[in-house]
Amino acid sequence: MPNQTVIREKYGSIARSVTQTGATACCDPAMRCCDPITKNLYDAGEKSLIPENAVLASLGCGNPTAMIELKPGETVLDLGSGGGIDVLLSARRVGPTGKAYGLDMTDEMLALARENQKQAGATNVEFLKGEIENIPLPDNSVDVIISNCVINLSADKDRVLREAFRVLRPGGRFAISDVIVRGEVPDEVRASMLLWVGCIAGALEENDYRTRLHAAGFTEVDFEPTRTYDLEDARIFLTEAGIAVDEIAPQIEGKFLSAFIRATKPAAACCGPDCCPATTGIQKGSQQ
């Protein structure tokens, strides 16, 4: 299982590296396993809209903001927001009447994200400290949940999905990028590949992920592959791990990938005290 202390320490070191040296996240030798997964996820236009350090600290496996429609006035929550790249991009799209929250458990990442927010002049953004298994927001308070290659790091994914469902408003959308596995893979190979793909990972098999989303209450679950990781991507890492890469090729080719995962919280049949946005205590566009 992923170790939260190790995750916090590793991502804290990345934030310090970006802040102190301006080094990109995956130029850090300790995080070489992330490369090339985090490359080329954002286009030049997107990068020009946000501080450079928000880009340098990005450790995702996709670009969720490019694959979900965000409307002016909506409230967005990014689970595991890191240096804030997806929060800041979302904040621009929901506009001054909307709100973008970032949730992260790492102090150094939160400090970096808040500095990036300051540099960007984003007034409709708030970064919260906490764990994605215990989201510090009220029920029915968010229109859209995004996340970028973070849920695979959780040791209790069912709780994460239940929490996401809880804070979404009826009709709210779950729209994340994550690493998944398709089909059966030998345990030893799976463990080594997942260490490479997610750095500290516990990626779910696609059908298992789908089942857990439905169990949490979500409907309209959809998986859209965005990149398949091949042997050449992981050859050096697997060789150093003592795995005969060419021999295991038939067992893993095409089975490790990033995907954009969509799901919906069913709309409420009525607007009573348990489902109306006005009862949540959060006003869109306001700073808490």
N, C-alpha and C positions, 0 to 999 in steps of 0.2 A: 504494500500500500504506500502511496506517496506520503512522505513525512512533512508535516506542515512546518516544523522548525527548520528543516533543511531548505524547504522552498523559500521561507521567509529570509533566511540568511543569504541564499543564492541571489534572489532578486534584489535584496538590499545591496548586495555588492555590485550588482549591475547599475543600480541607480547612483551609487557613489562614484562608480567609474565614469558614467556619463557626466555627472555634475563636476567632477574634479579634473577630468582629462579630455572630455568631449569625445571619448572613444565610442564607437558603435557597440551595441550590446553584444553582437556575436563576434566582435573582434577580441572579446575577452576570452583567453584560453579556457577558462573554466566553463564557458558556455559554447564552445565550438560545436557541440552537438546540435545546436539550433540552426546552424548554417547548412544548407541554403534555405531552410524552411521560411525564415523571416524576410527573405529578400524580395524586392519588387512587388510589394503588396499594395503600395499607394502610388498613384501617378503624380507627375510633377505638379499638376494643378493643385492637388490636395496638399502636397508637402509645402507649397508656397503659402498656404493659408494659416500655418501653425508654426510655433517655434521649432527650431532645429532639434533641440534636445528631446522634444516629444517624439520626433521621428527616430532619433538615435536609441531611445529607450524602448522602442517597440519590440515585443517578443512574441507577436502573434503568428498565426498560421493562415490568416485570411484577412479580408477587409469587410467586416460586417456592415459598415456604414454605406458601402457601395451596393449592397444587395437587399436593402430594406428601404421602403418608402417612409420617410419621416415628414410629418406635416407641421406647419407652423402652429405653435401653441401646445404641442405634445410634450409629455414628460418622458424622458429616456433614462434608463439605468444601465450602466456598464459594469458587469461583474468582473472584478479583477482588472481594474482600469490602468494599472501601471503608471507610466509617465503621462497618461492622459490623452493620447492621440485620438482615440475614437470618441472620447467625451467631447473634446474641443471641436472635432468635425461635426458631431451630432448637434452640438449647441448652435452652430451656425445654421444648420438646416431647420431646427425648430424655432429659431428666431427669438426675439426679446420677450415674446409672450409665452415661450416654452421654457423648459428646464432640463438640464442634463446633469445627472448624478454620476459620480464615479465611486466605486467601492473597492477598497484595497486594504490588505492587512499589514502591509509593510510600510513602516514609518518613512524610510528613505524614498520610496516611490511616491508616497503622498506628498512629501516635501517637494520633490521634483515636479510632480503634477501641479501643485499649487503655484510654484514659480512659473511654470509654463502657462498656467491660466492667467497669471498677472501679466506676463509678457504679451499674451494674446488679447488682453483687455476684455476677457469674457466675463460678463456680469451675470449670466444666466447659468452658471456652473457651480456645483458644490461637490467637493471630494469628501467622502465619509470613510472613517476607519472602521473596519470590521471584517468578518469572514463571510464568504458567500453562502455558508451553511446557516448563517443567522443574520439575515439582511435587516439593518436598522432603519426600516421604513414601515409605515402602517400598511394594513391590508388595503387592497384596491386603490393604490396610489400612483401607479406607473402605467403608461400607455404601451411602452416598448422596452423589452429587455434585450440588450446586446451583450456579447462577450467574445473574447478573441483568444482561443486556445488556452482557457483557464479551467473550465469545468473538468477537463480530463485530469487535472492535478488534484482534484478533491478526493479525499478518502471516503466521503459519504455523498455520492452523487444523487441518491434518492432524496436526501434532505435538501440539497441545492435546488433540485427541480420542484420540490414541494414549496420551498420558500419563493422561488420565482413565480410559481402559480399564485401564491398567496398575495404577493404585492402587486401583481398585474390587475388592472381593472377588467371587468367583464368585457370581452371582445379584444383584450390586449394581445399584443404579438410578442412571441419569443423568437429571436432571430440572431443566431450565434454562429461563429466559426469554431470548429473543434476538430481534433484528430479522432478518427474512427478506424476500426478494423473490419474488413469484410472477409468472412469465412474463417475456417479453422487454420491455426498456425501452431507448430510445435512450441511448447511452453518456453524452452530455452531460447529459441529464436525470437519468439514474441517478446520476451523480456528485454532482450538486447535491442531489438528494433524500436521498442517503445522508449527505452532509455534515450535512443538517438532522436526519435521523432519528437518527443515531448520534453526532452531533457530530464524531467522527473515525472514519469507519466503513468497513467492508468487508463489509457484509452479504452472505450467500450466497443464491443462488436456492434455493428449497425443495428441488427434486429433486437439486440439487448437494449440499446439506447432507445429505440422506438417503443419497446415495451414499457420501459421506465417512464417515458414521457406520457404515455397513455395512462399509466398507473397514477401519475401525479395529477391527472385530470385534463391534460391537454388533448385537443383535437386537431385535425388538419395537419398532421405531422408529415414533414417532407424533408428528404435528404438530397442535396445537390452537390455532388463531388466537385471540388474546385482544383484539386491537384492530387495526383497519385505519386507516391514516393517509390522510386525504383531502386534497384540494387546499386546503381552507380552513385545515387545520392548518399548512400550509407556505406559504401564499400570500405573506406578507410576505417570508419568506426567499427564495423563488424570484424574486419581483419584484426584490428588491435584487440578485440574482445575474444579472439581465438576461434572465430567461426569461419568455416570454409565456405566463403560466399558463393562460389559457383555451384557447389554441391547442393546448397539449400535454395537455389534460385526458383525451382519449380514450386516450392512450398510457400513462397511469400510474394512472388511477383504479382503486383497489382492489388495487394490486400491491405496496404497501409496508405491512408489518404487523409487529406483535409476535406472537410465538407461544410457547406452552409446548411444549417439545420433550422427549419421553420416550424412553428407550432402556434396554436391559438388557444387562449382561454375562452371557453364558450361565453357568448353574450348572455346577460341576465334576462330572464323573462319579464322582469319588472324593475322599477327603480325604487327600491325601498331603502331603509337605513343601512343595509349591509352591502349595497352595491353602488350607490350614487357617489360620484367623485367628490361631491360637496361635503360628504361626511368624513373624508379621509384626514382633514386637518391640514392638507397641503394645497396651497394655491399655486397654480402654474405661474412660472415667471418670478416667484418670490424667493428670496434667500432665507434659509432657516438659520 
